Amino acid sequence: MKKVLGLVFVSVLGGVLTLGGYKLFIEQPQVVVEQSQNNELKNVKTNFNLPANFPAEVTDFTEASKKTLDAVVHVKNKSIHTSRNTFEDLFYGRSSGQRIQIGSGSGVIVSPDGYIITNNHVINGANEIEIVLNDKKTYTGKLIGTDTTNDIALVKVDPDKDLPYVTFGDSDSVRVGEWVLAVGNPYNLTSTVTAGIISAKGRDVLNNNNTTESYLQTDAVVNSGNSGGALVNTRGELIGINTMIKSTTGSYIGYSFAVPSNIAKKVIDDILEYGNVQRAYIGINFRELNGDNYKDFNVSKTEGVIITNVLEDSGASIAGIEVNDIIVKANSVKVRTFADLSGFLNTKRPNDIVDFTVVRDGREKVIPVKLYKNISTTVNQLGLNLQDLSKIEAKKKGLKSGVKISNINNEKLEYLGLKRGQIILSINGTEINNVEDVNAIMNSIKPNNKLLLEVLNEDGQKERYIFN
């Protein structure tokens, strides 16, 4: 027993001596350095409380979403394509078959009896249009009419009861920085809502039909399948039809574009009332003012549309518009670029009267102009303003007919040598008699196809221009 107690005593003594030696000779005083970074994991609630006086509409999108979701539909485009099977060709000789191709997009119900707006490119080439509501109910859609220039189509379904619909807002009154929602079916994910702001107005962007229009630009996320869907403000009013994105990847990279609701509404009203879109023209040729060319026109302004030519017997000519007048406002809409002006005119019809504010000799002047129909047609695919050749001019040049270039809005064509006053005789070997012939040919040509223009120059000589 004494032996055991002795061993315990020796062990305890050894531990005490060891600890005392460590404390005395080895352990250094501890220095605490306070760090600004704290890596400790914490539970953080992710709700966001705004001050009581902060505008609710900035972040509360629930009411706008509630008003819109059930009025945005899934549009399915069913088309039949005849294709050959190379495997069957190899073993059994030539064969062909019909295959169904399905594309999809979005649409917006704009009336309780089933009228739906979508993009023309969503339903283009469809053999059958299927409309799927948010509650999964399915209808067959009937195409009422289209407008390729503005990429708008009107479809009708026959519901068994009134449908939820979106009311139109005023796209002209939309402000840059205003919150908006994009509602649609990206990648077949039905009833998707994204939020953003209006990034810009009056955007002049090349669209799928090689035309340029006055778009609303937004940073609300839009992807494949959103085309034809609704862009609404925080009150749930329709201010645009989501139409396109610009991207290097094919997916959203930061901004998207929508046809303004005022243009879309005018298009469908025209289709319902007239069966086609009524286009109104002032009767001018123009050039945009900017920081590079404004001095050439001896003016101090760098924004606006300067008139370079007034067409004979046009509304502009009759009203007293003059060359070198600068259009700065159309009714109450500011005109900074031609996109502003063309977007405004897309909401008007022939015989409408518009108060144009122009700057002449440094002073502003308001001139009422009655808009006319088809005095000069812009062939946007080419970037040209064209006029039907008058009978007198055709006779002087020894021609039966043709179209004259009255303005060129495409620097590439100017670089190739096309000039104002030249007359287009044929496109890709097809004789041109009038502007409608040019439009018909351009609408039938696939993107990136080469064009061969035969023109008569100012000296009466024929020239040919080839370009993509």
C-alpha positions, 0 to 999 in steps of 0.5 A: 500500500505504501508502495502505491501511495509513493508512486501516486505522490511521485506522479503528481509531483512530476506533473506539478514540476513539469507544468511549473517549468513550462509556465516559467521557461517556455510559455510566452505572454499571449498577445491578442490582435483584434481583426476587422474580419469576422469569419463566424457563421451567422444566421441572417434573415433575408427579409428587407424592410424599407422605411415607412416613407419609401414608395411601396411601388418600388419593390412591391410587384405582387399586385402587378404580378397578380393582374398579369400572370393569368393574362399571359399565355403560352403560344405553341407554333406547330409547323410541318416540315418535309425532310429527307432521312439520309439513313433511309436514303442510303439503304432504301433509296430516296425517301421523304417524310413530314415532321412536326416542328414545335416552337413556343413563345408567349402572348398577352390576352387583351380582351375578355373574348379572347384576343391575344397579342404576340410577336409575328416571329412566334407564329410565323409559318405555323400550321397550327397555333395552340394557346395554353392558359395559366390554368393549363386550359388549351385552345386552338388559336386563329390568326387574325392578322400580322405586321412584320414591320413591328413584329406584331401578330393578333390571334383569337381564341373562342373561350367558354367564359370571359378570360382575364386580360391586361389593360393597355398603358401609355408607353409614351409616358413611361420614364427611364428608370421606372420599374417594370415586370416581364412576364412570359414563358422562358425555356418553357418555364410557364408563368415566369415574372422578372423585374427590372427598369426601363433602361432607355426609350426610342432604341433603334435596333435591327430586328429579326425582319431586318427593320429598325423600330423604336423599342423600349429597352429594359434590364428585366431578364428576358430569354428564349420563350419570352417573345410575345409576353407582357412588359407591364408597369407596377400598376399591371398596365401593358406598356410593351410586348417583349420581342428580342434581346441582343446577345453574343451567347443566345441568352440574356446578357443584360438588356432586352427590347419591347415593342411599345404598347402604343404601337402594338395597340394601334397595329391590332386596332388597324387589323381589326378595323381595316384588315391591314396596318395603316401607315402614315407619312410626313413626306420628307427625307431626313438626317439625324443631327449629332455631335459630329454633323450639326455644324455642317447644317449651321445649327447649335443643336445636336439632337433632332431630325433635320429635313434634307428634302420635302417631297412634292404634294406631301403633307409636309409640302402643303403645310409649309415644312422647309428644307433645313427645318429641324423637327424637335417635337411631334405633338408632346413627344420629344424628337431626339433621333429618327427612332423617336419620330418613327416610333411616334408615326407608327401610332398614327394613321393617314389623315391624322393631323400632327403638330410638329415643332421645328426649329427654323433660323434659330426659332421654334415654330409649330406647324400642323401637318396632315399625314398622308398615305404611302407617299414615300415608303422606307424599305427598311431591309435595304435602308432606303427611302423609295418613291414610285417613278412618276409617269412624266419622269419615266417617259423622260428616261425612256422607262415604263416604270421604276422606283427612285432612291430619295434617301439612303440611310445605310452607309454601306450602300453609300460606300458601294456607290448608290446615290439619291436620284438613281432608279432601281430597275430590278432586284435579283433579276426581277423587274421593279415597277413600284415600291410594293414590288420592292417590299414583296421581294425583300420580304421573300428573301432569307437573311444573309442572302446576296442581293443584286441591284440593277440601277439607272444612274444619273447619266442614264447608264445601268450599274449593278451592285452586289451585297449581302 
